[in-house]
Amino acid sequence: MRLPLLLLLPFALAACDRGQPVRAAAPMATSSQAVTVGGATLQASTIALADLTPAVATRYGIATGSEGALLLVTVRDADGNALAPGDLALQATATVLPDPPAPLALREIRTGELVDYIGEVRAKAPASVQFRLSATRGGSRAEMTTTADVQPR
């Protein structure tokens, strides 16, 4: 199930920029994980900041040409439909290896009824970035880890 969702990442990112044509990003190293917590399916995907289209980078408030990685967390129901986060609480850390983990601020992004969260980490290429996400909702708790590789351009 991960591969089809991972292949949709460039389109999901492009969909956040309404009115702009959907175009595939440059070759990228991405990673994706999914968990279910309290009836919500969370999909965490990563992408190199340099692989964001200028329109998506602007929408997310990220300087074009930035080096680093983006964590995108989508919140959906089991069928992939929009789901209000309700009492969802997310905590994230990011590690630019070999440095120790640091807290990662997540920003809410709304597109219509869809709710996503993003966090960005600056890292000079070549670098490996590890993300850890902890989620609680409705008394349930889940954790996941995903990575991103930042390659020289």
Buried (B, 14 or more C-beta within 10 A) or exposed (E): EEEEBBEBBBEBBBBBBEEBEEEEBEEBBBBBBBBBBBEBBBBBBBBBBBBBBEBBBEBBEBEEEBBBBBBBBBBBEEEEEBBEBEEBEBEBBBBBEEEEEEEBEBEEBEBEEBBBBBBBBBBEEEBBBBBBBBBBBEEEEBEBEBBBBBBEE
